[in-house]
Amino acid sequence: MLTADILSAPSSSGSLKSRLFGNKYKQQLKSPPQQIYALASETCKWSAVLKEIIDNSELLRHERKLTPILGLLLVHDFLLSRKGIALPVSHGLRAAVERHKARLTSELTRARLRRKAASIDVLRELVTIESLGEARLYPRWVRVNTLKTALQEQLDTTFRDFTRVSSVRDVITGSTTGKLLYVDEHVPNLLALSPTFEITKTHAYTSGAIILQDKASCFPAYLLDPRPEDGDVIDSCSAPGNKTTHVAAILKSRSPAREECARKVYAFEKDQHRARTLNKMVNLAGAQAITQMSLGQDFLKVNPDAPTYKNVGALLLDPSCSGSGIIGRDVMPTIHLPEQPGTTPATTKNMNGKRKREENDSQEGRQKQILVDDDGQELVVSSEKEMKARLEALSSFQLTLLLHAFTFPVARRVTYSTCSVYAEENEHVVLKALQSDIAVKQGWRIMARDTQVEGMRSWPVRGSPEASGGDREIAEACIRSYKDDGRGVMGFFVAGFVRDAGSIAEQNGDFTKSESRTAEVKGTKEHRIHVVEDPAVRNGSGARPKDISSESNSSGAGESDRESNDDDEEWDGFTD
Ligand SMILES: C[S@@+](CC[C@H](N)C(=O)[O-])C[C@H]1O[C@@H](n2cnc3c(N)ncnc32)[C@H](O)[C@@H]1O
């Protein structure tokens, strides 16, 4: 019955996933949250059909102890679950449904025929497509996890009966049989699948051989392109771990065959709860040998001069953001409630707004926007002014993190990304970072388009020249995606920053400017780096990490508006 409570909780209780996997209901759950999630989301998915069946059979009029939500859950199990209602035969609620077997079954047949579905299986497919909502216009992006398998191996096994098509558009507009596949032309080891295919039921998915990850979310690790001479990598904001495991796979693919990968990914995640998800994902993906996790660790409090990070040449920064580019794949579907006798006619309830959405606030004649944080909690922004303040706070926090990344002594590559569409969190942060004292003094510049890894160079959607202050080179260097342009990806932004050997050597008091990147990162020079006593002097900026950290606290944006979606939407690891 707890499932009914969780379903009826107000939308401010967050997404279904955060309700189930969060702390509030945890102690009370008798079954694994994955199981309850599957039951609750299936019930929502079928609720339009079930409402018809329950209303037409007048079940709630005959059985007064059934609430509309209980009615949905029990009738769902009775008619559609292989195991039937999971209650003892003698249980009153089970009996209340089962004694209407004939009526309920014939109403199911009528509902099926009204939808012109020749069989229950066809009806299932129709209901699945319908329930995808906005997401049916997007493929299911699947990253083949090369830590565990290979692209060809997956094409020959998990996807052997799929039809290969020649574009993402074909996947989206193709038949609804659920078996179309496109091998992406930009990001290696990435596939686009028909959205209705139940990928989470495959062994490849449950074993971590494939990972659900939107194409755009694969851009940062791919753009970072950490080569052997770049040494170790930091993922500063890691949970749930899509990009951490991606970058780990890239490191491994570049280590000599049959040798252990000597390089490390240092993964930080400030939030304890999300850190647990990161830990699970890293282990499931087989990235634990390469990844050193600091669970619950605030990246801003990490000392760049600590000996542990002396070989860190590349950093990936994917901080919390407004989440305005997220596609509502895992938005809790609308639940259609049966009519309860004696109350006003039935409601159609939207269970939550997992991503930003707009509602018309008729009283005040203005738009309300709902932003969603990393854990799916909603933040209602009811005026332009509030929105502006929120974006300002977020972008100041994002900039602080980025500048902290710039201070790692031998760092030479940094990527900065958000799943936001707002210039304030994207191009504006890039411009401010480039103009900062730290960037100027340490020689950081934008990673120009023509120096980017091939797939990113050829990706056609670039930054906005206007938002880049009219600087075309910066706009071209920035990579964007928009969720409604037919390319089948979420709204996203990523930019890369680089600095050359000379700047690093100069910054660290070494004017030999060795041409060998490996020698600089792995060689003796670091010993010299670590005898530098005063990081503020070394950075030449006066801005020490702890100053930056306190700046961030005052920004009020340390917590994000961005989805766990990166966890819920892209990686559903333990939810099915
Ligand atoms: C957008 S999510 C990251 C998604 C992740 N990169 C992925 O691809 O799966 C941002 C994460 O950064 C974490 N975070 C925010 N501020 C942080 C900080 N100062 N240090 C470490 N983690 C932080 C949030 O808790 C959240 O889990």
The ligand as a Gaussian input file, in Angstrom:
#p B3LYP/6-31G(d) Opt

LIG

0 1
 C       25.182000      17.350000     -13.397000
 S       25.583000      16.296000     -12.141000
 C       26.954000      15.381000     -12.792000
 C       26.579000      14.308000     -13.760000
 C       27.751000      13.409000     -14.057000
 N       28.887000      14.142000     -14.555000
 C       27.401000      12.334000     -15.052000
 O       27.651000      12.492000     -16.232000
 O       26.860000      11.292000     -14.649000
 C       26.400000      17.355000     -11.051000
 C       26.909000      16.659000      -9.828000
 O       27.864000      17.485000      -9.209000
 C       27.750000      17.356000      -7.812000
 N       28.421000      18.548000      -7.246000
 C       27.956000      19.816000      -7.177000
 N       28.871000      20.611000      -6.618000
 C       29.952000      19.855000      -6.334000
 C       31.222000      20.117000      -5.753000
 N       31.547000      21.338000      -5.336000
 N       32.083000      19.092000      -5.613000
 C       31.752000      17.844000      -6.024000
 N       30.561000      17.534000      -6.559000
 C       29.669000      18.529000      -6.732000
 C       26.264000      17.273000      -7.607000
 O       25.958000      16.694000      -6.358000
 C       25.851000      16.399000      -8.774000
 O       25.869000      15.055000      -8.426000

